[in-house]
Structures are given as C-alpha cells and as structure tokens.
Amino acid sequence: MDQRSTRITADTASGINILDRQQYFNSASSSASCNRSETGFSWKSGTIIANINGPIRGIRSTMGAQSGIFMQLELIFTRCRTENRFFYRIHPSIGYYEVRDFNTSAIGMMFYDDQNPNGVLIDGEDDELETTDLAEWSLTVGEPGAIAETYQYKTNIQLGTEQQFEDETVEGYTGMYHSDMGDDEPRTCTGDGASYGANGFFIQTTSCTDFKYNTTACNGDSLRHFTQWRYSYYLAPHTTTTEAIRYAKFAQSPLTVTHNDQNCATCLDGLQNGDEEDIDCGGSICAVCPTCFDGIQNQDESDVDCGGIACVPCAACNAAMIDKVANMGTYTYDNYQSISATTTISDATKITFSAADSIVLKAGFHAESGSSFHAHIQACTLAESIRDKIENRQVEASNFHFSLSPNPASQQVKISAENTDNESFNLIIYNINGQIIKRKQLMLHSENPTIDVSHLATGIYYLQLKNRTAVRVKKLIIQQ
C-alpha cells in the first residue's frame, strides 16, 4: 500500500505535492534494505482488510508483507489528519524504520522537533541532528504548508539505550530518523532514490512478535508485541512550533466520550432513570411528580387526590352546601353536585338531605308552614372503603404476584415476588386513612428485598407495588 502524494490546502498553502514516499524498511545503512520495504504490502501474498470511503473519514488497511504475513498497516484519513497504525508482527528480525520522505518541492521548508527546537533547513545537505529519543512532537513547515506530527507505541518489549541493546541487557531500543542527503542518499530502493527532509521513527529489536511462527522464540513468555502510531496534522504555512506542540497533545490525549444512562435520560423516554423520582418526573430536570397529596386532580384520579390506580378511593359522600331547595324527595349529597330548585319549600312538600360532614343552610333558605325538611349527618365509613377498595384495586395486565413475610411484622418485611423479570417497581405504604407513609424504588429479583418497618406504629397498612404494567396491593399488619 503505497503513499505517494501529500498536497496541503490549508489557508495559503500552495497545494503542491511534497511527498516522495511513506517508507517502511529494516536497515538504514545501504541498499541492502531494499528486500524489505513498503512495497511488500502491495505484493500478492498480502490481503486487503478495509478499503472504505465515508463522509467523515477514509480507512485503508492491509495485512501481509513478505515473510511477515501478519504484519498490518492501517491508515485512517480525516479532513486535516492522518493516523498511521503499524502492527509489527514478524519472526525474529532486526526491527524497522517508518519514514516520511519528501521530494524536491519540499526544498526551502524547515524541520523542527523537541530534540532540535532551533530547526534545520531542508535543502538536500545533511545535518547533524539529535535523534536519540522518541520525539514528542515535530513540525515540517514552509510555503507548501505544514505537517505537525507525534508518535506513540505500545509494547511489552524491554527497551533501553543502543548500548544496552548491544550489551544484550535489553531487548531493543527506539529513536528518531532524519536524512536530508539529497541525491547522496545510499538507500535508493523506493521512490526517487533521494532524501529531502526524510524523518520518522525506528525500533531495533530481535524479538519475535509473530505468535504463529514455529520457533521457541515466538512461544509462551518469549512472545512479544509492538504497535506504533504516527499522527499527522496538515496545517497552514504559518503554523508555529507552539501550535505543533498543541496538536501533539491533541493526539496523545484525545477527547473521550463516556456513555452514561443517567446523562442520556430524558423526561419523555417512558423510563424511570437519571435522578427521577418516578417515570419521567421528579429529580433535578423533570417536572414534579403528581402525588395523591398535592391538592390537584391529576394522574388518573377521579377527584382531587383520590380515586384511580394509585390513590385511595374517593369517599362516597361529603359536605352539603344548600342555597336552593330541591323538589320533594330524599337526597344524599355526593361529590358536590349542584342541586337546582326553588328558594322555598312549599306547603306539604317533604325533603330529606344527608351528608357526611356538615350541612350548611345558606341565606335565602325558607320552608313554608306545612312543609317538611329533614337534615341528617351520616358518616361515611372511609376506613372501610379504603380497606375494601384499595386492597382489591389491582391491574391485571401482568402475571406478577408478591407476598409479604412475616405478616404481622414489627421490624422488617421480606417481599417475595414472582414473574418480575428484574423490573424496577415503586413501593408505596398507605395507612388506614389513605395517607402515604413510605415511598421508595426497588428492584425485584431472585434476592428478595427486605423493607424496614420498625418505625411504623401498630396498625393496619397497605403495601402497593407499581410499575408501568402492573399494580399489586397487600395488607400489612404491624404489631410493635
């Protein structure tokens, strides 16, 4: 897989091609390196892993280079950056060089890196540069544009200095490569046979990194791995070394994105997530959850804070406010219904009113002689209504069931459930008057949860479990 063209179009860059070759070879000393080069990735022994063009990036990936049949070269192209990944997988060898060599159009550009911050002119005349350590950043810049680069590698090869490698106290060493010898370049195997501002990375090692190679050096604890990255940013001609350092940091510490269900939660997703107190309500973002004690007729309540699935049943009777008089008959006041009639009870008319709490005769009430009016305060059995109705009001859309033990209880109650599918439920405990005493969310699964009831006074309570498809209620007796 040959790379033979680099044209930079950022800002005022000339757009001229400055690349000779992106080169891979195993010896920098002479033309002996020609039997191992980047052309090996184009031989028929290799295979194409990916050749993808897309709106955001392009990917080229090939595997197999001569005897390194698992050697892999992968290039990722975006609008102003390339990422070269080289997976060095080979039998015991001598290492490799990964070098970008420019053509004569690069003459007049400058090369800088952190080991040579004063820079050198690319002119075909070789310079003495410091190349011992791996460069944290480099910059090639001039009229054709700028290339800011950095390198990284991942390995378990024991690395050290060149002298330590020669003394066989380490398994390899790395460094930087630079050659600006023009036509005097001794390595003439690929490209134009010359070097102009050629720069890159190298590793020297005899370690085996091919797990398929049949030798003891490639088995067990002897097997090693080595992967190298080269990040290149294509920038404007006025790019500075300070900016090159900044781009190197971008590559070395990339932006990471963490998926978190709480961060992705919305108030419209039909789930209780994030810090919601119930499905799509409560918490720091969503609207306040409707309750059975908020003074508003909401949820599926049939009246203010009563009726529906969640709240206690509404009382059957209430207070009466009488400002008009009905026709003859007996009336039990229910849900504040308006009664239209004359303002006077006529002679021989008999009327009876019943209400639970009070009966108020407002101004204008009048009964003629011979008429009959009876008012009765008849208490509704609210506790009985709650006990009978809430205990049996259950949604049958699910085969979910649960039991409580012990019951009666004094300290803790275990909830044993069937057919829950590890779902989340809202637990509500009501007292005999329909007031909510305890509310929490819990998961029902094979490990049955235990609820603390030590703070509840002796009496009868109702424990309700509710999710999106089911509502179940059980009577709970507390004996302290």
N, C-alpha and C positions, 0 to 999 in steps of 0.2 A: 504494500500500500504506500505509494509514493506521494509526498507532498512537495509540489514544485512551484507554487505560486503564493505570494503574500502581497496583497495590494491594500494599503491603508487609505481610507477615505474620510477619516475623522477631521472635521474642521477644514483647515487649509492644506492638509496632506496632499501630496501630488498624485497619489493613486498608482504610481509606477510599481511594477513588480520588483521586489528586492530579494526574493528568496532564490537560492540555488537549490538546496535540498534540506529536508529534515532527515538527518542521517543517524543510523544506528550501526556501530561497528565494534569489534572487540580488541583492536590494537591501534594505538595512535602513532606507532613508530615508523611504519613503512607501508608499502602497497601490499604487504602480506595480509593486511586486514581485509582485502577485497573479497576473500572467500566467505566472509561473514558480514553482511550489510543489510540495509533496509530492503534491498531488492528481494531478499529471502521471503518476505511477507507476500510477494507477488508470484511466487512460484506455485506450480500446480499442486504441491504437497500440502498447501495451506487450505483454509476454509474461511468463508465469509460468515461471521456471526450476525452482524447487523449492518444494514445499509439503508438508513432511514432519513427522510427529509420531512420536516414539520414546520409549522408557523413560528415556533419558539426556538427550536434547536434542530441540528442535524447530528446523526450518530453514525460513525464508521467503526466497525470492529472486526478484526481478522485474527485468526489463530493459526500458528504453524510457521516456523521459519527454519528451513533445512532440518538439521537434527533436533532442533528444539521444537518438537511437534506440538507442544502445549504452550509455547511462547505466545503471548497475546498482546496485541497493540490496539488500543481503543482511543478514538478521538471524538470529543464532544464539541460541537461548534454552536456558539450563540452569536448574537449580533456584534459584540465587540470583544469576545473572549473565546479562546480555545483551551480545552483541557486534554492533555495527552496523558493517558494511563498506560504504563508498560508493566506487564506481568512477566517477570523474568523467571521462566520455568525451563530448566535445562540440566542435563547431566553435568558432572564436574567439568568446569571450563575455566576461563580466566576473567570473567566479568564482561562489561560492555561500556560503551560511550553512547550518550544520547545528545546530539549536537544539531544546532540550527546554523547552517552555513549560508551566508548571503552572496549575492552576485555583485558585479561591478557597479550596479546602481546604488549600492549602499556606501560607496566611497564618499567620504566627507561627513558621514554620521559619527556620533560619539557613543562610546560604550562605557557604562558605569556599573559598579556593584558595591556592596557594603565592604568588600575587601579592597576595592580600588575606587574610593569615592571621588578622586580627582578626575577620573576618566581618561580614556585614550581615544585617539582619532583612528577611525577605520580608513586605512589608506594602502593596504597591501604590504605594509612594512611591520614585521612582527615586533611586539612589545613585551617587556618583562613584567608580567602581572602576578599578583598573589592569587594562587588557586588552591591553597591547601584545604580550606574548609568549605563546607557547603554554603553557598551564598544565600542569605536571607532574602535578597532582592537584587534585581539587575534592571538596567534601562539602556536600550539602544534607541537613539533619538537623532532626528535630523529633518531635513526638508521632506523626505518621503513619508514622515510620520514617526510614531514612537511605539515601542514594544516594551511594556513593563512585565517582568516575569518573577516567579518564585518557584521553588522546588520543595517537594516533600517525599518521604519514603516511609514504608512500613516493613519491618523485617525482624527475624529472630537470629540473624547472623551476628556473631560477636564482632563488632567493628572497633577499629583503633586507628593508629597512625600507619603510614607507609613502612616506617622502620619496624614497628611491632609486627606488621604482617610479614616482613622479610625475616624477622626473628621467630616467626611461627608461634607467637604468643596470642594472636587474634586471628579471626577467620577472614578478615577483609578490611578495606578502607575505602572511603569515598572522597571526592573532591570535585573541583570545577575545571572545565576545559576551556582554553581560549587559543585561537590561532588566527593570525592576520598576516599570513606569509605570501599572499597573492599567488603568482604562478610558481613560486618556490615550494609550495606545499608538496611534501613527499607522498601523501596519500591521495592518489589520483583515480580511485576506482569508481566513484559515482559522481554525478553532477558534472560541473565544468572542469574538474581537476585542479581548481584553485581554491584558496580560502580567503574570505574577506569578512573579518569580524565574527568568525565562527565561534560559538560559545555554547556551553552546555554542561552536562553532569556526567560523572563516571563512577563506577564501582569496580574494584578489583577484588576478586574472590575466587576460590576453587571449590566452594561449597556446592553441593548438589541441591537443586531446587525443583527437580522433576520427580514426583512421587511414583511415576510409572517406570522409571529407569531401573533396570535389573542389576543393581550392584549394592553392596552393603553400605556404601556412602550415601545412598538415597533411601535408606530404610530406617525406621524407628527413630531414635533420638538423633541420628545423623542428618536427617532430612531438614532442610531449611526453606524459607520462603522470602521473596523480595518483590515488592511492588513500589513503583516510582510514579509520582505525578509531576507534571510540568504545567503550570498555569500561565497563560499569556494573555495580556490585555493590549488591544490595538487602539492607540490614542493619538491625540493631536501633536503636531510638531513642536509645540511649546511646552510639552509635559516636562516637569522638573523631577529631580530625584526625590524630593519630599512627597510628591504625588505618587511616584513609583513605590515608595515605602508604604503609603496608604493602601494602594491596590494589593500589595503583597499581603498586608494584614487582612484585607477582604477575603483573599483566597485561603489563608491559613486559619482564619476564624470565621467561617461562613455563617450566615444567618440560618438559624434553626427554627423550625416550626413544630410545636408540640400540640397534638390533638388532645383536647380535654372535653369530656362530655359536658362538664359544668359550664365551660366557656361557650360551648356551642348550643346550650339550651336556649329555647325561646319560650315566650308566653303563649305560643299558638301551636305547639307541637303535640298536644294531647298527652303529654307525659309529665309526671312529677319528677323534675330534675333540677340541676342547679341548686339554689337555696330556697326553692319554692316550698311553701308550707302545705300545699295541696296541688292537684293537677292544674298547671298554668295559672297559679295565683299565689300571692304572698311572696315573701322574700324581699330582696333589695330592688328588683326590677319590675315584677309583675304587679297587677292590681291586687288590692286587699281581698283575701278570700271571703266569700259570703259565709256567714255562720247562722246558727239558729238563735243567736242572741244579739244581733246587730241592729235590731229595730227596723229592719227593712224586709219587705216581702220580696225575696229573691230565690235563687236556686229553683227548685220545683215546689216551693212552699204554697200551700193553699190559702194561707193567711200570713200575717206578719209573724215570723219566727215559729211557725207551726205547720204541720202537715208535710206532705211529700215523703221522699225516701229517707232523708237524713234527720229531719226534726221530729219532735214529739207530735202526736196527733193534736189537732185543734180541739178545744173544748166545745161541747155541743151547745152550750148556752152562755149568755153573757149579760151584761147590764142593759137595762132598758131606759131610753130617754123618751118620754111621752110628751109631745106637744100637740098631737092631734089624736082624735079618738076614732077607733075603728067601728065597724058595724057589729051587730050582736054576734057573740061567739067567744071562744077561749083561744088565747094567743100565748104561745111560748116563744119568748124572744130569742132569736138565733142570728148571730153574725151581723148585728146592727142593721137589719133590713128596715127600710123606710116604710112606715105604715101611713097611708093617706086616709083621712076620714074627716068628718065634720068636727068642729071645735066643741060640740056639746053632745053629751049623752042624753038622748031623748027619753021621754017618759016610756016606761015599760020595756026599755032596752037593757039587756043583761050582758056585761062584758067581763071577762076574766083575763088578767095579764100575769105571766110568770117569767121570772128572770133569776139568774144565778146569784148576782151580787147586790144589785140595788135597783130600785125603780124610782125615777125622778118625775114628779108631776110639774111640768113647766107652766109658766104664766099663760093664762087663757083657757086652762082646763076647767070644764064646768059640767056637772051632772044635774039634770032636771029632776024634780020631785017625781017619785015613782020609778026612777031608773035604778039599775043595779051595776056596781063596779067593784070588782074584787082584784086585789094585787097580792101576789104570792112571791116570796123569796124562796126559791127551790134550788138548793146547792147541787151543782154538777159533781159527779164522782170523778174528778180529774185523775186522781191516783189510779183508780180502777181503769179509767180509759187508757192511760199510758201503759199500764201493765198488760192489758189485753191486746192493745193495738200495736205497740212498738215491738212486742215480743213476737208477733206473727207477721209483721210487715217485712217481707223479705223478697228480694228479686230472684227469680228462678232462672235467670239466663245462664247460670253456671251450675255445675255439679259440685261446687266447692262446699265443704262442710267442716265444722270445727267443734271441739268440745273443750270444757274447762275442768281442770283438776288442781287441787281439791276444790270442791264446791259443796258446802260452805268453805270459806278460806279466811285467813287472818293476816298472813304475811305476804305470800306470793301465790300466783296462779299461773299454771302452765297451760299454754294454748297448743292443743294437738289438732293439726289440720290435715285434710285430705284433698287431693286434686287441686293444688295451688300453683303448680308449675313455677315455683320460685318467684312468685309475683310480689310486688310491693302493695301493702294494704294500709289504709288509715284506720286506726283504732280509736274509738270514742267510748267513754264510760259515762252513762247518764245516771243521775239519782232518781228517786221515785217521782220527783216533781218535774222531770224532764230537763234539768239543768246539766250542762256538760261539766263533768268533774275532772276528766283526764282526756288528753288527746295526744297521740303520737303516731309516727310512721314506723312500720316494721316489715321485715321480710319473713314470710312463712315458708319453711323448707324442712328438710329432714331433721334438723336440730330445732326442736320446738322451742319458741321463745318463752321466757318467763316474765311476768308483769308484777311489779311491786305494788301491793295494795295495802301495805301496813299503815298508810296514812288515812285510809278510809274508815269512817265511823261504822258501827254496827248498823246493818240495814240491808235493804234490797236495792240492787243496782242492775243496770242493763249494759252489757258489753257488746258493742257493734263493730264489725269488721266490714270495710267497704273498699272496693276498687272500681274500675270502670265498668265491670260486667256483673258484679255480684255485691249483695248486701246481706249479711247474716247477723242475727242478734241472739244472744243467750242471756238468761237471767243469771246474775251473780249475787250470791248471799255472803255478806261479810259478818263474821262473828268475832269481835275483839274481846 
